[in-house]
């Protein structure tokens, strides 16, 4: 069985800018998608959630969070991609 991590699809990817950040950052998608974007704290607790509804740039304003590493996860269909964002 092949894990999702080995099935890289460059058409379904995203970038976090700026990273590291003070809490305000953008999730930049490589193409328009209808997907859900979740931000989790280091313990796995859901901090923020947005639907991108065909947008390619989604802004998060999480300046109230303490410094640390957080996880940004995008779900579309049966595919999930997770990346780290550092908040200082």
C-alpha positions in Angstrom: 0.0 0.0 0.0 1.3 3.5 -0.9 0.9 6.2 1.7 -0.5 9.7 0.8 2.9 11.2 1.4 4.4 9.4 -1.6 1.6 10.5 -3.9 2.9 14.1 -4.5 0.7 16.0 -6.9 2.2 19.5 -7.8 -1.3 20.6 -8.9 -2.5 20.2 -5.4 -0.1 22.0 -3.1 0.1 25.2 -1.0 2.5 27.6 0.4 2.4 29.6 3.7 3.7 33.2 3.5 5.3 34.6 5.5 6.7 31.7 7.4 7.8 32.3 10.2 5.1 34.9 11.0 3.9 37.1 13.8 0.4 35.4 13.4 -0.9 37.0 10.2 -0.2 34.8 7.2 -1.6 33.7 3.9 -2.2 30.2 2.6 -1.4 30.3 -1.2 -2.9 27.5 -3.2 -1.4 26.4 -6.5 -4.8 26.3 -8.2 -8.4 27.2 -7.3 -9.9 24.5 -5.1 -12.9 23.9 -3.0 -11.4 22.7 0.2 -11.2 23.2 3.9 -8.2 24.7 5.6 -7.6 23.9 9.3 -4.9 25.3 11.7 -4.0 23.1 14.7 -1.9 23.8 17.7 1.0 21.5 18.7 -1.4 19.3 20.8 -3.7 18.8 17.7 -6.5 21.1 18.9 -8.3 22.9 16.1 -7.5 26.6 16.3 -9.0 28.0 13.1 -11.0 26.8 10.1 -11.8 28.4 6.7 -13.2 27.2 3.4 -11.4 28.5 0.4 -14.3 28.1 -2.1 -12.3 28.5 -5.2 -9.9 31.2 -3.9 -6.1 30.9 -4.2 -5.2 33.2 -1.3 -6.6 32.8 2.1 -5.6 35.1 5.0 -5.3 34.0 8.6 -5.0 36.5 11.5 -3.9 34.5 14.6 -1.8 37.1 16.4 -3.3 36.1 19.8 -1.6 32.7 19.7 1.6 32.1 21.7 4.8 31.5 19.9 5.3 28.0 18.6 4.9 25.6 15.7 1.4 25.1 14.3 0.0 22.9 11.6 -1.9 24.0 8.5 -3.9 21.2 6.9 -5.8 21.3 3.7 -8.4 18.7 2.9 -10.0 18.3 -0.6 -11.8 15.1 -1.5 -9.8 12.2 0.1 -6.5 14.1 0.0 -5.0 15.8 3.0 -1.7 17.9 3.0 -0.3 19.3 6.2 2.6 21.8 6.6 4.1 23.6 9.6 3.9 27.4 10.3 6.1 29.0 12.9 4.5 31.8 14.9 7.0 34.0 16.8 
